[in-house]
Amino acid sequence: MDVATGTGLSVEEMLNIFKLYDVAVSITAMDYNEKMLEVAHTVILPRIKAAHLINEKRSVTFLRSDARNLLGKPKGGLTTFSQKSFDCVSIMFGIGGIDDPVSCLRDILLILKPGGIISMHDIHRPYVFLNEHWPFFIGSKNAAAFTTLAWEQITTPLVLQSLWGWRDVSKLFYLLQLITVRDVKNQKFYGFTSLSFFMDTESWWFNLPVISTAKIVVEKIELTEEEASRRSNLLSFLLA
């Protein structure tokens, strides 16, 4: 599943990779925004078909759903999903537009099969040591100051808040492993373990590193009741 798929550009890129490596896959791409889904159906999906990215081995379905309510009874024509129904969930620059991202990630944990993974890629508050992209005339001694200034004065107020209506989701990369759920039916507890974490500085504007991004991959694992309680208490403390 691709959560907050938007117009489906990330799905198109995934299918290019799956075609290259001849991977069989069935993708469910969901978003709440009807206008974006219209573009997905009228522009991106025809382009996917024209490039022969889908066939009997690879398929994609665009659905309207609410990332804040992935489970439960459907409301207002929105699609919901069953527990333990997906092998993998991707979130590409989408979690920042969700009002309650922790609740969304709990739902994702429930709809994932045991051993399933989440791949989350989004904007991240810059780390000062990522200064290798700055041009020589600024110099490494000023890189930290310029990176922080760009984030605080340009990226956060202009790009994230005013232009995209986005939030700084940096902390979610670290809170993700504290999110837990209880499978009441089977009396089991689940959470995440990290498989990989990577940060980089994207040179988007005039080849300057204005925006830093991060990618994390986590796996759904079974937890003991004690470990689930410890993580839940720590998450509550950090969110308070």
C-alpha positions as CSV (number, residue, x, y, z in Angstrom):
1,M,0.0,0.0,0.0
2,D,1.1,3.5,-0.7
3,V,-0.4,5.9,1.9
4,A,-1.1,9.5,0.9
5,T,-0.2,8.7,-2.7
6,G,-1.2,12.1,-4.0
7,T,-1.2,11.9,-7.8
8,G,0.6,8.6,-7.8
9,L,4.0,9.7,-9.0
10,S,5.7,7.6,-6.3
11,V,3.7,4.5,-7.4
12,E,4.7,5.1,-11.0
13,E,8.4,5.1,-10.0
14,M,7.9,2.0,-7.9
15,L,6.3,0.2,-10.9
16,N,9.3,1.2,-13.1
17,I,11.6,-0.5,-10.6
18,F,9.3,-3.6,-10.2
19,K,9.2,-3.9,-14.0
20,L,13.0,-3.6,-14.2
21,Y,13.5,-6.5,-11.8
22,D,10.4,-8.4,-12.9
23,V,8.7,-8.3,-9.5
24,A,5.1,-9.5,-9.1
25,V,3.2,-6.9,-7.0
26,S,-0.3,-5.7,-6.4
27,I,-0.3,-2.0,-5.2
28,T,-3.1,-0.2,-3.4
29,A,-2.6,3.5,-3.6
30,M,-4.8,5.6,-1.3
31,D,-5.3,9.3,-0.7
32,Y,-8.1,11.5,0.7
33,N,-7.7,14.4,-1.8
34,E,-10.2,13.8,-4.6
35,K,-8.5,16.3,-7.0
36,M,-5.2,14.5,-6.7
37,L,-6.8,11.1,-7.2
38,E,-8.5,12.5,-10.3
39,V,-5.1,13.3,-11.7
40,A,-3.9,9.9,-10.7
41,H,-6.7,8.3,-12.7
42,T,-6.7,10.6,-15.7
43,V,-2.9,11.3,-16.1
44,I,-0.7,8.9,-14.2
45,L,-2.6,5.7,-14.7
46,P,-2.8,6.1,-18.5
47,R,0.9,6.8,-18.5
48,I,1.5,3.7,-16.4
49,K,-0.5,1.7,-18.9
50,A,1.2,3.2,-21.9
51,A,4.6,2.3,-20.4
52,H,3.4,-1.3,-19.9
53,L,4.2,-1.1,-16.2
54,I,1.1,-3.1,-15.3
55,N,0.1,-6.6,-16.5
56,E,-0.9,-9.9,-15.2
57,K,2.0,-9.8,-12.7
58,R,1.8,-6.1,-11.6
59,S,-1.3,-4.1,-10.8
60,V,-2.3,-0.8,-9.1
61,T,-5.6,0.4,-7.7
62,F,-6.2,4.0,-6.7
63,L,-8.7,4.4,-3.8
64,R,-10.0,7.2,-1.7
65,S,-9.4,6.6,1.9
66,D,-8.7,8.5,5.1
67,A,-5.3,7.9,6.6
68,R,-6.7,8.8,10.0
69,N,-9.2,5.9,9.8
70,L,-7.8,3.0,7.8
71,L,-9.7,0.4,9.8
72,G,-13.3,0.1,10.8
73,K,-16.6,0.8,9.0
74,P,-16.4,2.8,5.7
75,K,-17.8,6.3,6.0
76,G,-18.8,8.7,3.2
77,G,-17.6,6.4,0.4
78,L,-14.1,6.1,1.9
79,T,-12.4,2.7,1.7
80,T,-11.2,1.0,4.8
81,F,-9.0,-2.1,5.2
82,S,-8.7,-5.3,7.2
83,Q,-6.1,-6.2,9.8
84,K,-3.0,-8.0,8.6
85,S,-3.8,-7.5,4.9
86,F,-0.6,-5.8,3.5
87,D,3.0,-7.0,3.2
88,C,4.5,-3.5,2.9
89,V,3.4,0.1,3.3
90,S,5.2,3.1,1.8
91,I,4.7,6.8,2.8
92,M,6.5,9.1,0.5
93,F,6.3,12.7,1.6
94,G,2.8,12.2,2.9
95,I,2.9,11.8,6.7
96,G,3.3,15.6,7.2
97,G,-0.1,16.3,5.8
98,I,-1.9,14.0,8.2
99,D,-3.5,15.6,11.3
100,D,-2.8,12.7,13.7
101,P,0.3,10.9,12.3
102,V,0.8,8.7,15.4
103,S,-2.8,7.3,15.1
104,C,-2.2,6.7,11.4
105,L,0.9,4.8,12.1
106,R,-0.9,2.7,14.6
107,D,-3.5,1.8,12.0
108,I,-0.7,0.9,9.6
109,L,0.8,-1.4,12.2
110,L,-2.5,-3.2,12.4
111,I,-3.1,-3.6,8.7
112,L,0.5,-4.9,8.2
113,K,1.1,-8.6,8.3
114,P,3.6,-9.8,10.9
115,G,7.0,-9.3,9.4
116,G,5.6,-6.6,7.1
117,I,7.5,-3.4,6.6
118,I,7.0,0.4,6.5
119,S,9.2,2.5,4.3
120,M,8.8,6.2,5.2
121,H,10.6,9.0,3.3
122,D,10.0,12.6,4.2
123,I,11.6,16.0,5.0
124,H,13.8,16.0,8.1
125,R,15.2,18.8,10.2
126,P,18.8,19.2,8.9
127,Y,21.9,17.9,10.7
128,V,24.7,20.3,10.7
129,F,27.3,17.7,9.6
130,L,25.6,17.3,6.2
131,N,27.5,20.3,4.8
132,E,29.4,18.6,1.9
133,H,26.9,20.0,-0.7
134,W,27.5,23.7,0.1
135,P,29.6,25.6,-2.5
136,F,33.2,26.4,-1.8
137,F,32.7,30.1,-1.3
138,I,30.5,29.6,1.8
139,G,33.0,27.2,3.4
140,S,32.4,24.4,5.9
141,K,32.8,26.7,8.9
142,N,29.6,28.5,7.9
143,A,27.6,25.5,6.6
144,A,25.9,24.8,9.9
145,A,24.7,28.4,10.2
146,F,23.4,28.6,6.6
147,T,21.7,25.2,6.9
148,T,19.9,26.2,10.1
149,L,19.0,29.6,8.7
150,A,17.5,28.1,5.5
151,W,15.5,25.6,7.5
152,E,14.1,28.1,10.0
153,Q,13.6,31.1,7.7
154,I,12.7,29.5,4.3
155,T,11.9,25.8,4.4
156,T,9.6,25.7,7.5
157,P,7.5,28.8,7.1
158,L,7.5,29.1,3.3
159,V,7.6,25.5,2.0
160,L,6.2,23.4,4.8
161,Q,3.6,25.7,6.3
162,S,2.5,28.3,3.7
163,L,3.0,26.4,0.4
164,W,2.2,22.8,1.4
165,G,0.4,23.1,4.7
166,W,2.9,20.6,6.0
167,R,4.4,19.9,9.4
168,D,7.9,19.2,10.6
169,V,7.7,15.4,11.0
170,S,11.4,14.9,12.0
171,K,10.5,13.4,15.4
172,L,8.3,10.7,13.8
173,F,11.4,9.0,12.5
174,Y,12.4,8.4,16.1
175,L,8.9,7.9,17.7
176,L,8.0,5.2,15.1
177,Q,9.7,2.4,17.0
178,L,7.7,3.3,20.1
179,I,4.3,2.9,18.5
180,T,2.6,-0.3,19.6
181,V,-0.7,-2.1,19.2
182,R,-2.5,-4.9,20.9
183,D,-4.2,-7.7,18.9
184,V,-7.1,-8.3,21.2
185,K,-8.4,-11.4,19.3
186,N,-5.0,-13.2,19.6
187,Q,-3.8,-11.5,22.7
188,K,-0.6,-10.4,21.1
189,F,1.4,-7.2,21.1
190,Y,3.1,-5.7,18.1
191,G,5.6,-2.9,17.4
192,F,8.4,-2.0,15.0
193,T,12.1,-2.7,14.8
194,S,14.4,-0.5,12.6
195,L,16.0,-2.1,9.6
196,S,17.6,1.0,8.1
197,F,17.8,4.8,8.5
198,F,19.4,7.2,6.1
199,M,19.6,11.0,5.9
200,D,20.7,13.2,3.0
201,T,20.6,16.9,1.9
202,E,18.6,17.5,-1.2
203,S,20.0,20.1,-3.5
204,W,16.6,21.4,-4.9
205,W,16.9,25.2,-5.2
206,F,19.8,26.6,-7.3
207,N,21.7,23.4,-6.4
208,L,21.8,24.5,-2.7
209,P,21.0,22.1,0.1
210,V,17.9,23.8,1.4
211,I,16.0,20.7,2.3
212,S,17.2,17.6,4.2
213,T,15.3,14.4,3.9
214,A,15.3,11.1,5.7
215,K,14.2,7.5,5.0
216,I,13.5,4.8,7.5
217,V,12.5,1.2,7.0
218,V,11.0,-0.7,9.9
219,E,9.6,-4.2,10.4
220,K,6.5,-5.3,12.3
221,I,7.5,-7.6,15.1
222,E,5.8,-9.3,18.1
223,L,6.5,-7.8,21.5
224,T,6.2,-9.1,25.0
225,E,3.5,-7.3,27.1
226,E,6.2,-5.8,29.2
227,E,8.1,-4.4,26.2
228,A,4.9,-3.0,24.6
229,S,4.0,-1.3,27.9
230,R,7.5,0.2,28.2
231,R,7.4,1.6,24.7
232,S,3.8,2.9,25.1
233,N,4.7,4.7,28.4
234,L,7.7,6.3,26.8
235,L,5.7,7.4,23.8
236,S,3.1,9.0,26.0
237,F,5.8,10.8,28.0
238,L,7.4,12.2,24.8
239,L,4.1,13.3,23.3
240,A,2.9,15.0,26.5
